[in-house]
Amino acid sequence: MTDLLDIPEIGGLDSRKSVLRIPPEIDVPLTPRVRQLIDAPEFRRLNQISQLGLVSLVYPAAGHTRFEHSLGVYRLALLFLRRLAHDRRFAQAITAADAERLLAAALLHDLGHWPFCHPIEDIDLPGVPSHELFANSFLLEGEIADVLRTDWGIAPREVVALLAEKPRDRASRVLASMLSGPVDIDKMDYLFRDSLHAGVPYGRNFDHQRLIGSLCLNEQGDSLAITDKGKTAAEMMVFSRYVMFSEVYWHHGVRAATAMLQRAFYLLSAELELDTLFRLTERAMIAQLEAAAAGAPAGDLLAGLWGARRQLYKRLVEYDFLGHPALHRRLARRPYPWLAACAEQFAALASTALGRVVAPHEILIDAPPIHREVEFNISVYYPKQDRYRPLDEVSPVVRTLARDQFDDYVKRVRIFAHPRVAADLRRLEQLDNLVAESIDRME
């Protein structure tokens, strides 16, 4: 226990000798070796990449950066470690060196993100790496790698392994669950921080202190769990995540903007040098996309996002799993090229129905991506009975929102149209039949 609490960054939580302030009035303790990492050019780049990208077109204040988020995740790692240092089983499983590896990974976990990373990853095109793999070029060589070796005594590959590889030993499994699990430092920060900057309450309506105070290890000793005192806080975190996806991340305006960027990127991807593009800051990447799209249909899409006048596509129809199961099922989790081709079929049918041309790029189909969100489940320890039970077994909230309904009910299928044609298309009778016929032509 003493070894973990002697880590200088954990001691900095109380000493306040050197801190950096982030919203909302949170002090992040800094040490010389932390400063060395965050001052490196590879990390400073994150200060010019927004955390939520296109969300700011709908929620104007949501312009916070991955730099700020990374500092928030690092601070939560300190709080997790300080709490778990008092847990006998954790202290036996995790050495000070393991804990320092977690701190470095927490600080650097977003290093491989490029601007608008998640929308681009979701369409799963050839040549587009995962952001975890893309981070390797920043982590394995250059200033970050040198600082890890000399100031932290950590081999850069150990950080890469923790962030991107399947953990091979018990200590690594515990650390991985702290970085990416049902109750993890990344999720706890982004729900809170995204909610704060978007100006909505949803992601802040769970008790961080109660949840952190209930942390323990699961029955096998290889992953995080919570005691029964944290059960309600965990349920509220599940609900926060559900509502943030429903009202912010999958808001119809945000998804219209996302669909516009995805189609533009899809149309341009063959001409782009992706490795160079993904190393740019946000403004520079937008400029390069706009230059590549000049005079082409992709240029119209990008102008609607970043031109002098914002012009998002309009929602024509929307299908959820409950109200329109057949059409939702036929469009959800299709490969992106299939969706783009299906949208073109719809544009052709709509042209005939309207008696005037609807251009192929003026119809966009936005559907849940192939990969589902990770289900939220964690073990709950009941000390009086000395028994562990899965959270979804003891919580109808978790069972309903996090397992049975999350992806299918939050991530709806939507068809968007250019404002030039949207009003006329809405007046057409039996739009659903046009959608069904477009799908039939693809099958």
C-alpha positions in Angstrom: 0.0 0.0 0.0 2.7 2.4 0.9 4.5 2.0 -2.4 1.5 3.1 -4.4 0.8 6.1 -2.2 4.5 7.1 -2.5 4.1 7.7 -6.3 4.8 11.5 -6.6 1.8 12.2 -8.8 -0.6 10.6 -6.3 1.0 12.7 -3.6 0.4 15.7 -5.7 -3.4 15.3 -5.3 -3.0 16.7 -1.7 0.2 18.8 -1.9 -1.1 21.2 -4.7 2.5 22.2 -5.3 2.2 22.4 -9.0 -1.2 22.1 -10.7 -3.0 22.8 -14.0 -6.6 24.0 -13.8 -9.2 22.5 -16.1 -13.0 22.9 -16.0 -14.9 23.0 -13.8 -12.4 24.3 -11.3 -10.5 21.0 -11.2 -6.7 21.0 -10.3 -4.6 18.5 -12.1 -1.3 17.8 -10.2 1.8 18.0 -12.3 5.3 16.6 -11.8 8.3 17.3 -13.9 7.9 14.0 -15.7 4.2 14.7 -16.4 5.1 18.1 -17.8 7.7 16.5 -20.1 4.9 14.4 -21.6 2.3 17.0 -22.0 4.8 19.6 -23.4 5.9 17.2 -26.2 4.7 18.2 -29.7 2.8 14.9 -30.1 0.7 15.7 -27.0 0.4 19.4 -27.7 -1.3 18.5 -31.0 -4.3 17.3 -28.9 -4.9 20.9 -27.9 -6.0 21.5 -31.5 -8.3 18.5 -31.8 -11.7 18.9 -30.4 -13.1 16.1 -28.3 -16.5 16.1 -29.9 -15.8 17.4 -33.4 -19.1 17.9 -35.2 -21.2 18.1 -32.0 -20.3 21.8 -31.7 -22.4 22.5 -34.8 -25.4 21.7 -32.6 -24.1 22.4 -29.2 -21.9 25.5 -29.8 -19.9 25.4 -26.5 -18.8 21.8 -27.0 -15.4 22.8 -28.3 -13.3 21.3 -25.6 -10.2 19.4 -26.7 -8.7 16.0 -26.4 -5.9 17.7 -24.4 -8.3 18.7 -21.7 -10.0 15.3 -21.7 -6.6 13.5 -21.4 -5.7 15.6 -18.3 -9.1 14.7 -16.8 -8.6 11.0 -17.4 -5.1 11.2 -15.9 -6.5 12.8 -12.8 -9.2 10.1 -12.4 -6.4 7.5 -12.7 -4.8 9.1 -9.7 -8.1 9.1 -7.8 -8.7 5.4 -8.7 -5.2 4.4 -7.5 -5.4 6.4 -4.3 -8.6 4.7 -3.4 -7.5 1.2 -4.5 -4.2 1.5 -2.6 -6.2 0.9 0.5 -7.7 -2.4 -1.0 -5.5 -5.3 0.2 -6.1 -7.5 -2.9 -5.4 -4.6 -5.3 -2.2 -3.6 -3.4 -1.0 -7.2 -3.6 -1.7 -7.4 -7.3 -0.5 -4.0 -8.6 3.0 -2.8 -8.0 4.2 0.9 -8.1 5.6 0.2 -11.5 2.3 -1.1 -12.7 0.6 2.0 -11.3 3.0 4.3 -13.1 2.4 2.4 -16.4 -1.4 3.1 -15.8 -0.7 6.8 -15.3 1.3 7.1 -18.5 -1.3 5.2 -20.4 -4.1 7.3 -19.0 -2.3 10.5 -20.0 -1.5 9.2 -23.5 -4.6 7.1 -24.3 -5.9 9.5 -26.9 -2.6 10.2 -28.6 -3.6 8.3 -31.8 -6.8 10.2 -32.3 -7.0 12.4 -35.4 -9.7 15.0 -36.0 -13.2 13.5 -36.5 -11.6 10.2 -35.7 -14.7 8.2 -34.6 -17.0 9.1 -37.6 -14.2 8.2 -40.0 -13.4 4.9 -38.2 -17.0 4.0 -38.1 -17.2 3.7 -41.9 -14.4 1.1 -41.8 -12.7 1.9 -45.1 -9.5 0.1 -46.4 -6.4 2.0 -45.4 -7.9 3.7 -42.3 -6.1 2.4 -39.2 -7.7 2.1 -35.8 -6.6 5.1 -33.6 -5.1 2.6 -31.2 -2.7 1.4 -33.9 -2.1 4.9 -35.2 -0.9 5.9 -31.8 2.1 3.6 -32.1 4.0 6.0 -34.3 3.7 8.6 -31.6 4.5 6.3 -28.7 7.3 4.1 -30.0 9.6 6.8 -31.3 10.2 10.5 -30.9 10.0 12.7 -27.8 7.2 10.8 -26.0 9.1 7.6 -26.3 12.3 9.2 -25.0 10.5 10.7 -22.0 8.9 7.4 -21.1 12.2 5.6 -21.1 14.3 8.3 -19.3 11.9 10.0 -16.9 9.4 7.2 -16.2 11.6 4.1 -16.6 8.8 2.6 -18.8 9.5 0.8 -22.1 7.1 2.5 -24.7 5.9 -0.9 -25.9 4.5 -1.5 -22.4 2.2 1.5 -22.8 1.3 0.3 -26.3 0.5 -3.1 -25.0 -1.8 -1.7 -22.3 -3.7 0.5 -24.7 -4.0 -1.7 -27.7 -3.3 -5.3 -27.0 -5.1 -8.1 -25.1 -3.7 -8.2 -21.6 -1.6 -11.3 -20.9 -1.2 -11.3 -17.1 -3.4 -10.5 -14.1 -1.9 -7.1 -13.4 -2.4 -6.0 -17.0 -6.0 -7.2 -16.9 -6.7 -5.1 -13.8 -5.1 -2.0 -15.4 -7.0 -2.6 -18.7 -10.3 -2.7 -16.9 -9.5 0.7 -15.3 -8.8 2.2 -18.7 -11.6 0.6 -20.6 -14.4 -1.2 -18.8 -17.9 -0.6 -17.4 -16.6 1.8 -14.8 -13.4 3.3 -16.3 -11.5 6.5 -16.1 -12.1 7.4 -19.8 -15.9 7.0 -19.6 -16.2 8.8 -16.3 -14.4 11.8 -17.7 -15.9 12.1 -21.1 -19.5 11.7 -19.9 -19.0 14.4 -17.3 -16.8 16.7 -19.5 -18.9 16.4 -22.7 -22.1 17.1 -20.7 -20.5 20.1 -19.0 -19.3 21.7 -22.3 -22.5 20.8 -24.2 -24.5 22.6 -21.6 -26.7 19.6 -20.7 -27.0 17.9 -17.3 -27.2 14.3 -18.4 -23.6 13.2 -18.1 -23.1 14.7 -14.7 -26.0 13.1 -12.9 -24.0 10.3 -11.2 -22.0 10.4 -8.0 -18.3 10.2 -8.9 -17.1 10.2 -5.3 -19.4 7.4 -4.3 -18.5 5.3 -7.3 -14.8 5.7 -6.8 -15.1 5.1 -3.1 -16.8 1.7 -3.8 -14.1 0.4 -6.1 -12.6 -3.0 -5.4 -11.5 -6.1 -7.4 -13.8 -8.8 -8.7 -14.0 -12.3 -7.4 -11.2 -13.6 -9.7 -9.0 -10.6 -8.8 -8.4 -9.6 -12.4 -10.8 -6.7 -13.0 -12.5 -3.8 -11.3 -15.7 -4.4 -9.4 -17.7 -2.2 -7.0 -19.2 -2.8 -3.5 -22.9 -2.6 -3.0 -22.5 1.0 -1.8 -21.7 2.0 -5.4 -24.6 0.2 -7.0 -26.9 3.3 -7.3 -24.0 5.4 -8.6 -23.2 2.8 -11.2 -26.9 2.6 -12.3 -26.9 6.4 -12.6 -23.8 6.2 -14.8 -25.5 3.7 -17.1 -28.4 6.1 -17.4 -26.1 9.1 -18.0 -24.4 7.2 -20.8 -27.8 6.2 -22.3 -29.1 9.8 -22.3 -25.9 11.3 -23.5 -26.0 9.0 -26.6 -29.7 9.7 -27.1 -29.5 13.5 -26.7 -26.0 14.5 -27.7 -23.9 11.9 -29.5 -26.8 10.6 -31.6 -28.9 13.8 -31.7 -30.4 14.0 -35.2 -28.5 17.3 -36.0 -25.2 15.8 -35.0 -25.9 12.7 -37.0 -26.8 14.8 -40.1 -23.4 16.5 -39.8 -21.7 13.1 -39.2 -23.4 11.6 -42.3 -22.2 14.6 -44.4 -18.6 14.3 -43.3 -18.7 10.5 -43.8 -20.0 10.8 -47.4 -17.5 13.5 -48.2 -14.6 11.4 -46.8 -15.8 8.4 -48.6 -15.9 10.3 -51.9 -12.4 11.7 -51.3 -10.6 8.8 -49.6 -8.9 7.4 -52.7 -7.2 10.7 -53.4 -6.0 11.4 -49.8 -2.7 10.5 -48.2 -4.2 9.3 -45.0 -1.1 9.0 -42.9 -0.2 12.6 -43.5 -3.8 13.7 -43.2 -4.3 12.1 -39.8 -1.3 13.8 -38.3 -2.8 17.2 -38.9 -4.5 19.4 -36.4 -8.3 20.0 -36.9 -8.1 23.3 -38.8 -5.4 22.0 -41.1 -7.2 18.8 -41.8 -10.4 20.7 -42.7 -8.4 22.9 -45.1 -6.9 19.8 -46.8 -10.3 18.1 -47.2 -11.8 21.3 -48.6 -8.9 21.7 -51.1 -9.3 18.1 -52.3 -13.1 18.5 -52.6 -13.1 21.8 -54.5 -15.6 21.7 -57.4 -16.8 18.2 -56.6 -19.9 16.9 -54.8 -17.8 16.4 -51.6 -17.2 20.2 -51.7 -20.9 20.9 -51.3 -21.1 18.6 -48.3 -18.1 20.2 -46.6 -19.4 23.7 -47.3 -22.5 22.8 -45.4 -20.4 22.0 -42.4 -17.7 24.7 -42.5 -18.7 27.2 -45.1 -19.8 30.8 -44.5 -23.4 29.5 -43.8 -24.0 26.3 -41.9 -26.4 24.1 -43.9 -27.0 20.7 -42.4 -29.0 18.1 -44.3 -32.6 17.6 -43.1 -34.1 14.5 -41.6 -36.6 12.8 -44.0 -37.4 9.6 -42.1 -36.2 7.9 -38.9 -36.5 4.2 -38.0 -35.9 2.7 -34.6 -35.9 -0.9 -33.5 -39.3 -0.7 -31.8 -41.4 1.4 -34.2 -40.0 0.2 -37.5 -38.2 -3.1 -36.8 -38.2 -4.4 -40.5 -36.6 -1.3 -42.1 -34.3 -0.8 -39.1 -33.0 -4.3 -39.4 -32.5 -4.1 -43.1 -30.4 -0.9 -42.8 -28.5 -1.2 -39.5 -24.9 -2.5 -39.5 -24.5 -2.5 -43.2 -21.0 -1.8 -44.7 -20.7 1.8 -45.5 -20.2 1.4 -49.3 -23.5 -0.5 -49.3 -25.3 2.3 -47.5 -23.8 4.9 -49.9 -25.0 2.8 -52.9 -28.4 2.4 -51.3 -28.7 6.2 -50.8 -27.9 6.6 -54.5 -30.7 4.2 -55.4 -33.1 6.3 -53.2 -31.9 9.5 -55.0 -32.7 7.9 -58.4 -36.2 6.8 -57.2 -36.8 10.2 -55.6 -35.8 11.9 -58.9 -38.5 10.0 -60.7 -41.1 10.7 -58.0 -40.4 14.4 -58.0 -39.8 14.9 -61.7 -36.5 16.6 -61.2 -33.0 15.5 -60.4 -32.0 14.6 -56.9 -28.2 14.3 -57.0 -26.7 11.1 -55.5 -24.8 13.0 -52.8 -28.0 14.8 -51.8 -29.3 11.7 -50.0 -27.5 10.3 -47.0 -28.3 7.1 -45.0 -27.1 7.2 -41.4 -27.3 3.8 -39.6 -25.7 2.2 -36.6 -22.2 1.0 -37.5 -21.2 -2.6 -37.7 -19.5 -2.6 -34.2 -21.8 -2.4 -31.2 -21.1 -0.4 -28.1 -19.6 -2.5 -25.3 -22.2 -3.7 -22.9 -22.1 -2.2 -19.4 -21.8 -4.9 -16.8 -19.7 -5.2 -13.7 -19.6 -7.3 -10.5 -21.1 -6.0 -7.3 -19.6 -7.2 -4.1 -21.9 -7.7 -1.0 -19.6 -7.8 2.0 -22.2 -9.0 4.5 -22.9 -12.1 2.3 -19.3 -12.2 1.0 -20.8 -12.6 -2.4 -20.4 -11.2 -5.9 -23.3 -10.7 -8.3 -23.4 -9.2 -11.8 -24.8 -5.7 -11.8 -27.3 -6.5 -14.5 -28.7 -9.3 -12.4 -29.5 -7.0 -9.5 -30.4 -3.9 -11.5 -33.4 -3.6 -13.9 -32.0 -0.3 -15.0 -28.7 -1.8 -16.2 -30.5 -4.9 -17.7 -32.9 -2.7 -19.7 -30.7 0.2 -20.7 -27.2 -1.2 -21.0 -27.8 -4.7 -22.4 -31.2 -5.1 -24.0 -31.8 -1.7 -25.6 -28.7 0.4 -25.8 -27.6 0.1 -29.4 -30.9 -0.7 -31.0 -32.9 2.0 -29.3 -30.4 4.9 -29.1 -28.8 4.4 -32.5 -31.6 5.0 -35.0 -31.5 4.7 -38.7 -32.1 8.1 -40.4 -32.2 9.3 -44.0 -31.2 12.9 -44.6 -31.7 15.1 -47.6 -30.1 18.3 -48.9 -32.3 21.3 -47.8 -32.8 22.0 -51.6 -35.0 18.9 -51.9 -35.9 17.9 -48.4 -39.3 19.8 -48.2 -40.5 18.4 -51.5 -39.4 14.8 -50.6 -41.3 15.0 -47.3 -44.5 15.7 -49.2 -44.2 12.5 -51.1 -46.6 9.8 -50.1 -45.2 6.5 -48.8 -41.6 7.4 -48.3 -41.2 4.1 -46.5 -42.0 2.3 -49.8 -39.3 4.2 -51.6 -36.8 3.2 -48.9 -37.9 -0.4 -49.1 -37.6 -0.4 -52.9 -34.1 1.1 -52.6 -33.1 -1.7 -50.4 -34.7 -4.3 -52.7 -32.5 -3.0 -55.6 -29.4 -3.6 -53.5 -30.3 -7.2 -52.6 
